[in-house]
Amino acid sequence: MDLGLEGKVALVTGGSQGIGRASALRLAAEGTRVAIVARGAEGLERTAAALRAVGAEPLSVQADVSRAEDCVRAVNEVVAGLGRLDILVNNAGTSATGEFEAVSDAAWQADFDLKLFAAVRLARLAIPHMQRAGGGRIINITNIGAKQPRARSMPTTVTRAAGLALTKALSKEYAAQAILVNTICIGLVRAGQHERRAAQRGVEVEALYAEMARDIPLGRVGDAEEVANVVAFLASAAASYVTGTSVNLDGGTSAVL
């Protein structure tokens, strides 16, 4: 299927690893010109090399999107380097959780800066470019805990819930300008943070993933590439009547739609 992404420009935050890397590679495979944004220079170069290996010409921007000035610089560099901005994938974030009374003000603020304010700032910066292009796509990566928070899941579930509200509000405000805004609510997906946890516990990575999969109806943890497939769909012409919605990508775990 032709997804109609040839020549479009996408900015992917958290683009050096995991879901961001997979999304950049998937979009590039559809002919999208991709800009990857992340804090670490080494990770950016590894992903840029992987993109070049499949024939893409990526733009790498080393930036910390929890900082307002870095958001401005990232968007400016993307537009200056690639000429436009059609797709924004707000993927940067970590799964910071703990017991409520142990989460400090600083931890709350850091989580809001990285997950919510980065998405707010980048959307605000990207939308004028999308308006000039006659439309665009904003895809926010959140998680199923935003809909069904559990104990000891803060601050992540709260900041992600705010991301759901942002998605819905933006989708209504900009639908008339063909700027479509959606979110993917992920469940358990293979990621570097889980692999680091396995190393800390002294267990094999696959054993940890098997343990994590016990309560997943599909019986396994998801792959970043599976998230990337949905990112590509939501960014595409095939999703031209989809806005203001969330897609649960969780192997059937969530009890709510």
Backbone torsions as a table, in degrees:
resi	resn	phi	psi	omega
1	MET	NA	132.3	175.2
2	ASP	-80.3	115.1	-177.5
3	LEU	-84.3	-2.5	177.4
4	GLY	69.7	31.4	-177.1
5	LEU	-104.4	-2.7	-179.0
6	GLU	-57.7	124.9	176.9
7	GLY	83.4	-7.3	176.4
8	LYS	-71.9	159.4	178.7
9	VAL	-116.6	128.1	-179.7
10	ALA	-120.5	138.6	171.9
11	LEU	-109.2	121.8	-178.4
12	VAL	-117.6	116.2	176.8
13	THR	-85.9	157.6	-172.6
14	GLY	59.4	35.2	-168.6
15	GLY	-84.3	2.7	-175.1
16	SER	-91.9	-11.7	-177.2
17	GLN	-157.0	168.3	172.3
18	GLY	56.0	-133.1	-176.8
19	ILE	-62.3	-38.2	179.7
20	GLY	-63.3	-46.9	178.2
21	ARG	-61.0	-48.4	-179.2
22	ALA	-61.5	-39.1	179.6
23	SER	-66.6	-41.3	178.4
24	ALA	-61.7	-43.8	179.5
25	LEU	-66.1	-39.7	-179.6
26	ARG	-67.7	-42.9	178.7
27	LEU	-65.6	-41.2	178.6
28	ALA	-61.9	-36.0	179.0
29	ALA	-63.2	-23.2	178.5
30	GLU	-93.3	7.0	177.8
31	GLY	92.2	7.0	177.6
32	THR	-75.1	139.6	171.4
33	ARG	-85.4	124.0	-166.9
34	VAL	-113.7	134.6	169.6
35	ALA	-113.1	126.5	179.4
36	ILE	-108.6	136.0	-177.3
37	VAL	-123.9	130.2	177.4
38	ALA	-162.5	168.9	-177.6
39	ARG	-81.1	-35.2	-172.0
40	GLY	-91.8	125.5	-178.0
41	ALA	-65.6	-40.2	-177.2
42	GLU	-65.5	-44.5	178.3
43	GLY	-63.3	-40.8	177.1
44	LEU	-59.3	-44.1	-178.0
45	GLU	-66.8	-38.4	178.4
46	ARG	-62.7	-43.6	-179.9
47	THR	-70.8	-38.7	176.7
48	ALA	-60.4	-40.4	178.4
49	ALA	-63.9	-40.0	177.8
50	ALA	-64.6	-37.6	177.9
51	LEU	-68.2	-42.5	178.0
52	ARG	-63.3	-33.0	-178.7
53	ALA	-65.2	-22.6	178.1
54	VAL	-103.7	15.5	173.2
55	GLY	93.2	3.8	179.9
56	ALA	-86.1	161.5	175.5
57	GLU	-122.4	79.6	-173.2
58	PRO	-73.7	157.1	169.8
59	LEU	-109.7	125.2	179.5
60	SER	-104.7	133.2	177.9
61	VAL	-127.5	115.2	176.3
62	GLN	-84.2	113.2	-175.9
63	ALA	-157.4	153.8	175.7
64	ASP	-107.6	103.1	-172.3
65	VAL	-72.5	-4.2	172.6
66	SER	-75.9	-8.2	179.4
67	ARG	-105.5	127.4	-176.0
68	ALA	-57.4	-43.0	-176.8
69	GLU	-66.2	-31.7	178.0
70	ASP	-71.6	-33.7	175.4
71	CYS	-61.3	-46.1	179.3
72	VAL	-60.6	-46.5	-178.2
73	ARG	-64.4	-41.0	-178.5
74	ALA	-60.8	-49.3	-179.3
75	VAL	-65.0	-41.8	178.7
76	ASN	-60.7	-42.3	-179.9
77	GLU	-66.8	-38.4	179.4
78	VAL	-64.8	-48.1	-178.4
79	VAL	-67.0	-39.7	178.7
80	ALA	-65.9	-38.7	-175.7
81	GLY	-82.7	-33.2	-174.0
82	LEU	-116.9	-6.3	169.7
83	GLY	89.0	-13.2	-178.3
84	ARG	-166.4	178.9	175.8
85	LEU	-150.6	114.4	-176.1
86	ASP	-109.8	-29.4	-171.8
87	ILE	-134.4	129.0	175.7
88	LEU	-119.1	121.2	175.8
89	VAL	-110.6	105.6	178.9
90	ASN	-85.9	92.1	-174.4
91	ASN	-113.6	-18.0	-174.9
92	ALA	-58.9	134.6	177.5
93	GLY	160.5	161.7	175.6
94	THR	-128.8	167.1	179.4
95	SER	-98.1	80.9	-178.4
96	ALA	-88.0	116.6	-179.0
97	THR	-138.7	157.0	177.7
98	GLY	-177.8	177.2	175.9
99	GLU	-68.3	138.1	-171.7
100	PHE	-51.0	-47.8	-175.1
101	GLU	-70.9	-13.8	-179.1
102	ALA	-94.7	-6.8	-178.0
103	VAL	-88.7	116.2	-175.8
104	SER	-79.0	166.3	174.1
105	ASP	-57.5	-40.3	-179.3
106	ALA	-63.0	-39.2	178.8
107	ALA	-67.8	-40.4	175.6
108	TRP	-60.2	-48.1	-176.8
109	GLN	-63.4	-42.0	179.6
110	ALA	-61.6	-38.6	-179.9
111	ASP	-69.3	-42.3	176.6
112	PHE	-63.6	-40.3	-179.6
113	ASP	-62.9	-42.9	-175.3
114	LEU	-76.9	-39.9	-171.8
115	LYS	-99.1	-42.9	-177.2
116	LEU	-93.7	-55.6	-174.9
117	PHE	-66.1	-31.6	175.0
118	ALA	-61.8	-44.3	179.2
119	ALA	-65.5	-40.7	178.0
120	VAL	-61.8	-50.6	-176.0
121	ARG	-65.2	-45.0	-178.2
122	LEU	-66.8	-38.7	176.1
123	ALA	-63.3	-44.4	-179.9
124	ARG	-60.9	-36.1	179.2
125	LEU	-77.1	-35.1	-175.6
126	ALA	-79.9	-33.2	-172.9
127	ILE	-57.1	-43.1	178.4
128	PRO	-58.3	-35.1	177.8
129	HIS	-69.6	-38.0	176.8
130	MET	-66.5	-39.5	177.8
131	GLN	-60.4	-43.0	179.7
132	ARG	-66.2	-29.2	-179.7
133	ALA	-84.4	-6.5	-179.9
134	GLY	88.2	14.4	177.2
135	GLY	148.9	175.5	-179.8
136	GLY	-179.5	-176.5	-178.6
137	ARG	-135.0	135.1	170.6
138	ILE	-122.2	124.5	-178.3
139	ILE	-123.0	116.5	-179.3
140	ASN	-101.4	125.4	176.1
141	ILE	-89.0	116.4	177.8
142	THR	-122.8	-154.1	176.1
143	ASN	-149.3	166.8	-174.1
144	ILE	-67.9	-20.6	176.4
145	GLY	-64.6	-20.5	176.8
146	ALA	-64.6	-28.4	179.3
147	LYS	-94.2	-31.7	-176.4
148	GLN	-134.7	72.9	-178.0
149	PRO	-67.8	144.3	177.2
150	ARG	-111.3	172.9	177.4
151	ALA	-61.9	149.3	177.6
152	ARG	56.9	39.0	-178.2
153	SER	-116.4	10.1	-179.4
154	MET	-97.0	149.7	11.2
155	PRO	-88.2	-7.6	-171.2
156	THR	-56.4	-46.8	-175.0
157	THR	-65.5	-30.1	-179.8
158	VAL	-74.3	-46.0	179.5
159	THR	-66.1	-36.2	178.5
160	ARG	-69.7	-35.3	175.3
161	ALA	-62.6	-38.5	175.0
162	ALA	-62.6	-35.0	176.0
163	GLY	-63.4	-35.3	175.5
164	LEU	-64.2	-44.4	179.2
165	ALA	-63.9	-41.2	177.4
166	LEU	-60.0	-44.0	179.8
167	THR	-58.0	-49.9	-177.6
168	LYS	-64.5	-45.1	-177.7
169	ALA	-63.8	-45.0	179.1
170	LEU	-64.0	-38.9	-178.3
171	SER	-61.2	-36.9	179.5
172	LYS	-75.3	-36.9	-176.5
173	GLU	-71.8	-31.3	-172.7
174	TYR	-115.5	8.0	180.0
175	ALA	-59.8	-40.1	-177.8
176	ALA	-64.2	-17.8	178.9
177	GLN	-102.9	16.5	177.0
178	ALA	60.7	28.9	172.2
179	ILE	-101.2	109.0	-174.2
180	LEU	-98.2	134.6	-173.3
181	VAL	-128.7	122.2	-178.6
182	ASN	-139.5	167.9	177.6
183	THR	-132.4	147.3	172.0
184	ILE	-109.3	118.7	179.8
185	CYS	-95.4	104.4	-175.4
186	ILE	-86.8	152.3	169.3
187	GLY	-99.2	-134.6	179.8
188	LEU	-83.2	119.8	-178.4
189	VAL	-129.4	140.2	178.0
190	ARG	-53.7	131.9	-176.3
191	ALA	-158.2	159.7	-179.6
192	GLY	-58.8	-33.4	-177.7
193	GLN	-65.8	-33.4	178.0
194	HIS	-71.3	-37.8	179.8
195	GLU	-67.0	-37.0	176.0
196	ARG	-66.5	-36.7	178.1
197	ARG	-64.9	-39.3	177.8
198	ALA	-61.1	-42.5	179.6
199	ALA	-64.0	-40.4	179.6
200	GLN	-64.2	-35.4	-179.8
201	ARG	-84.8	-10.1	-179.3
202	GLY	71.5	33.3	179.0
203	VAL	-119.4	159.5	176.6
204	GLU	-68.6	143.4	-178.7
205	VAL	-57.8	-46.1	-177.2
206	GLU	-65.0	-31.8	176.6
207	ALA	-66.5	-38.9	176.9
208	LEU	-64.9	-44.5	180.0
209	TYR	-63.9	-36.5	177.0
210	ALA	-64.3	-40.1	177.1
211	GLU	-63.8	-43.5	-179.8
212	MET	-64.8	-28.1	-173.8
213	ALA	-83.5	-3.0	-173.2
214	ARG	-58.5	-34.2	-176.8
215	ASP	-104.1	13.5	178.8
216	ILE	-95.5	121.8	-177.1
217	PRO	-53.6	-37.5	178.5
218	LEU	-75.0	-8.0	172.6
219	GLY	79.8	14.7	179.2
220	ARG	-156.6	161.5	173.0
221	VAL	-81.5	146.8	-178.0
222	GLY	-75.6	167.1	176.6
223	ASP	-108.8	149.8	178.4
224	ALA	-58.0	-34.1	-179.3
225	GLU	-64.6	-28.6	178.2
226	GLU	-71.0	-34.7	173.4
227	VAL	-67.3	-42.7	-178.2
228	ALA	-60.4	-34.9	178.0
229	ASN	-62.1	-38.8	179.0
230	VAL	-73.3	-36.2	174.4
231	VAL	-57.3	-47.6	-179.1
232	ALA	-61.9	-41.6	178.1
233	PHE	-62.0	-49.3	-177.8
234	LEU	-65.5	-26.7	177.9
235	ALA	-79.1	-12.9	-166.5
236	SER	-94.6	171.1	174.5
237	ALA	-66.6	-22.9	178.9
238	ALA	-65.8	-20.2	-179.3
239	ALA	-106.2	32.6	-172.7
240	SER	-69.3	-11.2	178.7
241	TYR	-118.5	22.7	-178.9
242	VAL	-115.4	113.8	174.8
243	THR	-154.0	150.4	178.1
244	GLY	72.6	25.5	-177.5
245	THR	-124.3	167.7	175.8
246	SER	-122.7	143.9	176.8
247	VAL	-114.0	118.8	175.1
248	ASN	-77.7	120.0	177.5
249	LEU	-119.6	83.8	-166.5
250	ASP	-145.3	14.5	179.6
251	GLY	65.4	19.7	179.3
252	GLY	90.2	9.9	-173.7
253	THR	-67.3	-46.4	-173.4
254	SER	-65.7	144.1	176.9
255	ALA	-91.0	-1.6	-179.4
256	VAL	-123.7	154.2	179.1
257	LEU	-81.3	NA	NA
